[in-house]
Amino acid sequence: MKSAKAKKTGKIILRIFLTLLAVLILFTVVTFIFHSIQNGQELDALKEQGYYNPVSAGEYSLNVAKFGNAKGKHTIVGMAGMGSGDYSILVRKMTADIEKDNLVVFVDRAGYGLSDDTEKEMTIENIIEDYRTALRNAEISPPYVLMPHSIAGAYANYWSSKYPDEIEGIAILDGSQLDENAFSDTEVQDVNYQRFLSLLSKIGFSRYVIRNYIYLFPEEYSAEEQRLGDALMLRTMSSHAPISEGNLIRQNTQKVWNEMVTNDIPKIYICSSWGARTKEELLEKNKWTNTQIERNHLDVPLRPVTYEGNEEIIDKILSETEKAVNETLVPYADKMGNCQIIFLPGEHQIYSQKPKECGDIVENFLNNL
């Protein structure tokens, strides 16, 4: 009697398991088909707007998007921060006026945006050679004005140290601040786990959770710009190369620091993360940050936006910022050589928060080269 009941129960459990498995498989197939259709439509839109231009970098292709005046005064090479596959979409609000008299080029690193992925390690040497090879094969000749954001500021300094004749100037947009201990506390990602997440992204599951990982563009951007930015980020999230780049960040930045050659190539460093020098500037920055926190429904406390009751907190932040600038940023700029620090208070992606102000600074730099 018990044996018959056990068999019946086992069959019910097996039937439930198989049903759930079938549902999961069906959901996965539908997700993949929907993702593939969306990918195709997004790629068509990116092609129409001039963002798609794959060029050989050797074993794989990198995307080299060109905008502006092909016979302009300067050739500006945009270099994205870590994982910022949507850099070309975001930063073009800043480069709108610059493109009138200059050629602006965006080279997606391996695994970013519309570039191919690769299993090759993303060492600083490989990253720079990829940039140089892609530009050469796209028939875009030096000298270049590099326009890096975040970690790409380190890459730009390595490039100018190794190949100074190729670089006319460098405009760093809130670059990572390097010293001998830069990124020493960065944890190495579990590659197998990250590859599993990349596989889920390839299938299309990342579309369901993208807002948990990628914040909304500021309100000034259109719905179409947001859609195309998301499309580039979805492609980046499914790639291996950015994982390798992240795991080598300590090694790469230390190599840059140790081998950086102080030179006379003109440089500006737009400092936004540490840019607030007064209470008014800090509170203005906090107001904007709070807007983004609320728009993205982030579960984090809002920043103080008044003096009342916050004087000690604000004074401490300003004091710590001043210390960081003097002890880390100024020595970094000195080691670069011929580098002017320009304070523009705001978030790390200052080019999307204050595109006009940021663009004016870069345009003035170009005019003075």
N, C-alpha and C positions, 0 to 999 in steps of 0.2 A: 504493500500500500504506500509506504513512505517513498519507495523507489519510484513509483509511478508519479507521485506528486513532485518529486525532485526533478524527474525528466521533464515534466510539464513546465515547471518553473524555469528550468534551463533553456527550454525552447522559447519561452516568452522573453527571457533576457537576451537570448541570441537574436530574436526577431527585432527587439527594440534596438539592440546594438547595430544590426544591419540597416535598419531604417534610418537611424541617426547618421550612420556612415554614408548612406546614399544621399541624404539631405546635404551633408557636408560636401560631398563630391559635387553634387549639382550646384550648390552655392558657389563653390570654387570655380567651376566651369563658367557659370554665368558671370561671376566677377571678372574672370580673365577675358571673356569675350567683350564685356562692357569696357574694361580697361583698354583693350586693344583698339576698339572703335574710337574711344576718347583720345587715345594717343595719336591715332591717325589724323583726327580732326585738328588736334592741337598743333601737330607738326605742320599741317597745311597752313594754319594761321601764322605760325612762326616763319614759314617760308615766305608767305605773302608780305610780311613786314620786314623781311630782309635779315632775319636772325640766323638763317640756316646756310652755312658755307663750310662743309667739311673739307679739310686739307690734310694730306698725309704728314704724319710726324714720324714715319718709319714703319713700325709694326702695327700701328693703328692710326686712326684719323682724329684730329682735334678740330673743333668748330672755331672758325675765325670770322666773326661778324664785323662788317665794315660799314661805318656810317659817316656822313658829313662830306667834306670837300677832299676828294682824292688828290687834288693838287694844292692842298692847303699849306699853311706855313709850317705846321708841325704834325708829326704822327704820334698820337697818344695811344698807349697800350693799357687798357683797363685790366687789372689783375684782381680777381675775387678773393674775399676772405675765406676762411675755412668753411667748407660745406655750402657756400653761398652760390648755388647753381643759378639763382635768379638775379645775380649781380647786374647783368647787362640790361635787364628790364628796369630794375630799380634806379640805377644810376643815370639813365638817360634823361630824366627830368633835370638833373644837374648839368648834363653836357649839351642840352638843347642849344644854347647860345654858342658854346664852344665849337660845335659841329659846323657852324657857318663858315669858319675860316680855317678849320683843321680837319684832318682825318682822325676819327676815333675808332679804334679797333678793340674788340673784346675776344680774347683767346680763352676758351673754356679749357681748363686743365683736364687731364684724363679722368673720366667718370663723372665730370660735371656737365650739366645741361645737355647739350646736343653732341658732345664729344663721345668717342668710343671709350669703353671701359678697358682695363688692362690688369693683368696679374703682376706686372712689373712693380717692384718696390718704388714708392714715391720719395726717393731721396732728394735732397736739395739739388744735386747734380742732374738727376733725371728730369726734375721739374723744369729747371732752367733750359736744359737742352731741348725739351719738348717745346717750350715757348719759342726758342730761336729757330728750330727746324720748321715749325708750323708757319711762322712769319716768313721765313725764307721761301718756303714752298708756295705760300700765298702771294709771292712776289711783292712783299712789303719790306722795303729796305730800311736799314737804320740810317741816321740816328733816331732813337725813340725817346719820347717823354713817357716814362712809366707812371701809371696812376693806380697804385695798389691800395687795397683796403685791408686792415687788420693784419693777419699773419703774412699776407702777400708783401707787406712792407719789408719783412725780413728777406723774402725772395728777391725783391728789387735791389736790396743792398748787396746781396750775393752776386747778382747779375752785374751790377755796376762795378763791383770789386774785381770780378774776373774778366769782364769785357767792357772796360770804361769807354772805349772808342765808339761803342754802339749806343751809348746813353747820353742824351742831350740834357735831360733834367729828370727829377723825380718829384711828384706831388703825392705825398702819403696822406691818405684819408684815415685818420685815427688808427695808425698802425699799432701792432703789438709792441709793447715797450720792452726792449731786450736789455739784459745784463748777463753776468756770468751764471746767474741762477734761474734764468728764464725757463718757465714750464717744468721746473724740477719736481713739482708735486703733481704733475699730470699723470693720471692712471692710464695704463695701457688697456685698450678695449679687448674683450674676449672676441677674437676673430671669428670663431665658429658661431657664436651667438649673433654677431653682427652680420655674418653671411646668411644666417637663417632669416634675420629681419630683411635683408636685401632680397632674398628669395620671395618672401611674402610681398614685398614691394613690387617685384617683377610681375607677380600674379595679379596684383592690383588692389590688395587689401589696404595699402597705404592711403588710398583715396578716401577710405572711411574715417581715417584718423589724422588726416593731414593737419587739421587745425590744432591738434595736440602738440605738433612738432614745429609747424611753420606759422608764424604770426601773420595777421592781416597787414597788408600794406597800409600806410597812412591814408587818411580820408581823401587826400588830393589825387590819389590814383584811381583810375577807372576800373570798372568791373572786368573789362577785357585785359587790362594790364595785370590785374590780380590773377585771372585765369591762366594767362601765359606764364606768369611767374610761378604759379603752382605747378604748371606742367613741367617747367625746367627743374623744379625742386623734386618732383616725383621721380624724374629720371635720375637725378643725383642720388636720391635715397636708395635706389636699387643697384648702385654700383659698388665695386670693391675698392677701387683706387682711393677714394676719399677715406676709407677705413685705414689703409696703409699710411696715407698722409697724416692722419690723426695720431697713429701710433708712433710715427717717426718725428713728431713735432719737437720733442726735447732734443733728439739727435740733430735734427736739421737746424734749429735755432742756435744751438751751441756751436755748430760748425760755422754758421754765419757770423756769430759774435767773435769767434776765435780767428777767423780768416778775413774779416772785414778790413778793407783798406780805406783809410781816411783819404778823401779826394776832394777836388774842387768842383765837381759836378754840382750845379745849382739844385737845391732841394728845399721843399717846404714840408713841414709836418703840421697838418691841421689836427689840433688836439681838442677832441670833444668830450670824451669820457672823463677826462681830468680838466675840462675846459672852464668850469665854473670858478670864477675868482672872487665873486661877491655873493652876498646873501640873495640879492635880487636875481642874479643869474641862476643860482642854484634852485630857487623857488620857481622861476620860469621853466627851467628844465623839468622839475618835478610835476608841474601842471601838465606838460605834454606827455610825460611818462604815464601819469594817471589816466589820461585819455586812452592811451594804448592798452593799459591794464584793463580798463572797463570794456573797451571794444572787443578785446580777446577773451573776456570773462576769466581772467587769470585769478587763481586762488592765492594771491599774495597781497600783503597790506599796501594801501596807498601811501604815497610819499607825502611828507608834510608840505603844505603850500602857504602857510602863514608863519609869522614870527612868534605869535602868542603860544607859549608853552613848548616851543621847539628850539629856543635859542641855543641851548647846550648841544643838542643833536646837530644843528646846522653848523655851529662853530667847530665841532669836532670833525665833521665831514670836510669842511673847508681847510682845516689844519692838516688833516691827513692827506688831502689832495695836494696841498702846497708841498708837503714833505715828499710825496711820490714824484712830483714834477722835478723837484730839485735833486733828489737822490737817484732817480732812475732815468727820467726822460731827458733832462739836460745833458747828463754824461753820454747818453745814447746819441743825441744829436751832435755832440762834440766829436764823438768817434766817427760818425758819418762824414763830417766835414761839410762846411758851407751849407748848413741847414738852418733855416729860420723856423722857429716854432710859432704857430699862429693859433691863438685860443678862440674856439668857436663852441661855446657850451651847448651840449646836447647829448643825445644817445650815440651809441657806437656806430650805427649806420647814419651818420650825420648827413650824408648825401641824399637820403630820402626824407629826413626831418626838415632840413634847411637847404633844399636844392639850389635856390637862387643865391643865397649868401655863400654857400660852398663853391658854387660855380663861378661866382665873381672873383673869389680868391684864386682859384685855379687859372682863370682867364687872365688876371693881372700878372700872375707868375709867368704864364706863357708869353705875354707881351714884353716882359722884362728879360727874357732869355737872350 
